[in-house]
Amino acid sequence: MSALPSRHSLFWKLLALTLGACLLIVWLSWSWGRAMEVRGYRLEPGAQAELQEQAARVAAAWHEEGRAGVDRALARLRQTEGVWAIALDPLFQSLASTPLTRAEAERLRMVRGLDWPLSARTRGAPLLEVPFPAHLGEGRLIVELPARLRPDPTRLVSRLLSHGLLPLIVTLALCALLYRQLMVPLRRLRQQALSAGAQGAAFAAPEITRRHDELGDLGRAFAGMAARLQGQTRYQQRLLRDLSHELRTPLSRLQVLCEGQDDAGALRARLAREVQGMQQLVELTLELAWLDTEPPTLPREPVALVALWEILGEDAAFESGWPRDRLPCGLPADARVLANLNALSRALENLLRNAIRHSPADGQIRLDGRRDGADWLFWVEDQGPGVPAAALDLIFEPFSRLNGARPGGDGFGLGLSIARSAIRLQGGELHAENRHPGLRLTLRLPAA
């Protein structure tokens, strides 16, 4: 069962908007519909007051003039409103001079109170019972409802408004809010992604990255991705610029050789040396570019550091002419790390060659280390002059050579860059620090 969304999740915002809209639709339909029902099926307060005033006049005529007064008051009402009307006492006997007829008594079955709902299916004008004022007796006026006082007959329009138009307006407002919550940020991200090609990189707008919901996470991920792409683009441009600079010197030398008057043997040897140097430079650059475009991790396995150092030391001693005993190892025999064998051996080989290149003729290069929790810290330490403190991280940049040496002399400045990239791809780290004397290059890798 999946966990509930976080407190700032977009799910809760959408849920609140949807529930709020549904409750608003229900409330509007109920309140507006009830108001329309009262307006369409019940007498308005003004109409009730006017009928009560008519009943008060008939009651006053009864108290002042008796039946003759009631006859005149009813005649005036019938003439003015064009309706049928009678006045009754508490026993439903006529207060006028003429008694109720049988037909009139039959009509009294359809009498309703002032506050009763009025049915639209009633034929003719409805009969209403309007009681006399309390201080004028307990009689009542039975009268047909005048046409001018009847409720508004436009009930169909009212129903369409309360049950159709209002819910539609609320739904449109809900859609507008949902569009603002969802589509506006997504459209903004899309526009920035499309403009990334012209600007080199795109960054999510602050109003998106400041959000705490899924769209904010997407915006921050987009900004991080854009920053990484921009960094990789700058790195590739710098790598291409440095490579073209490094190739320019041997090409210039080749051009001079072609224009010179040297004998064929010397020219051939020099050409072979220059071509070999350019080939090595291109291979190292391609290896560095491959390491930077490789997936985040390489396949790893347990690697014995002491055995690997023995093999690398034999090769380095053969190439440099150093005695094997000047490359000691202080690690215990059970020092094993979880690493990619090929990548780790190439990184250590670059560190070892770099240390030999910068060590004195009678110097010593040592591999040592210690266990640090779940990792092994091990380092290659030489006895060279070290590097300035401000340049300890600069030496890992591609084509970085602090002494300004050119290709074919003191290397290309790619060995340490390749070593750090290879170690990072294995989940480790490589950094440099000065010792007295020498430079220590420390690696951190998980213990096997």
C-alpha positions, 0 to 999 in steps of 0.5 A: 500500500503506497504512503499518503502524499506529503503535507505540501503535495499537489494532491491536497490542493486539488482535493481542496479545490474540488471539494470546495467547488462541489460544496459551493455548487450544492450550497448554491443549488440548495439556497438559490433553489429554495429562494426560487421555490419560495418566490414561485410557490409562496406569497411574497410578504408584500402580497400577504400584507396587502391581503391582511389589510383587506381583511382588516377593512372588512373586519372594521366594516363589520364592527362599525356597520354590521352586515351592511358594512360587510356587504359594501366592503366585499362589493368594493373588493370584488369591484376593485380586484375582480375576485370572489370574496366572502367574510365568515365568522368562527363557525364558518357562517356568512357575515354578509346579509346573504347566507352561503350558497351550496356552491360557495360552501363547496368552494371552501374545501379548496381554501389554504392559508397565507403561508401555504405553498401554491400549486401551479396545477391549481385551476383558476385563482387559489382561495386564501383564508385571511384572518381578521386582526386579533383586536377586531374579532375572530372572523376571516376573509375568504378571497380569490388571490388577485392576479397581480399578487400571484407569485412569479410564474417563471419557475423554469427559468429559475430552475435553469439558473439554480441547477444549470447556470450557477453550477456551470459558472462554478465549474468554469471557475474550478477549471480556471483554478486547476489550470493556474495550478497545473498548466501555467507552471508546466507551460512556463517550464516548456517555454524555458526548455524551448529557449534553452537551445538559444541561451545555452541553458534554461532555469526554472522560474523562482515562482516555480522552484519556491513551491513545496509540491510536486511542481516545485520538485519538478522545477528544482529538478529541471533547474539542476538538470539545466545547470548540469547541462550548462556545466557539461557544455562549458567543460566540453568547450574548454576541453575542445579548446585546450585540445586544439591548443595542445595539438597546435604545437606538434603540428607547428613542429611538423610543419617546420620539419617539412620545410627543413633540410634534415636528412630522411632518417632524422626526419623520419624519427622526429615525425614518428615521435611527434605523431606518437605524441599526438596519438597519445594526446588524442587517446588520453582526451578521448578517455577523459571524455568517455569517463565524463559521459559514462553512466554514474557507476561502473561494475565493481568487484573486490580488489586487493590493493597490495596485489594491484600495487605489486603489479603496477610497481613492477611495470613502473620500475621497468619503465622508469628504471627505479629499483622496486624497493623504492615503491613500498606498500604499507597497507595490510594484506587484507586491504580490499576495496569494492571497485572496478579493476580496470578503472582503479588500476588505470587511476593508480597507474596515473598517480604513480607515474605522476609521482615518479615524474615529480620525485627526486632521483633518489626519492621514494613513493609509498602506498599506505592507508587506513580503514575509515568506517565502511571505507578504505582511505589509501594514498600515494605519497611522493617526496617531490616539491609538492604544489602551491596550496591554491593549486591543490584542486587545480591540478585535477583540471584537464591540461593543467601543468603548473610548470608550463611543460609542453607535450612530449616533455612533462606530460599533457596534464590529463593523468590526474583528471582521468584518475579523479573521473575514474574514481568518482565513477566508482563512488569514491573520491580523490583529493590532494594535500601537501606533506613535508616533503612531497605531495599526498594523493588520497583516495576513498573507496568502499571496503569490500 
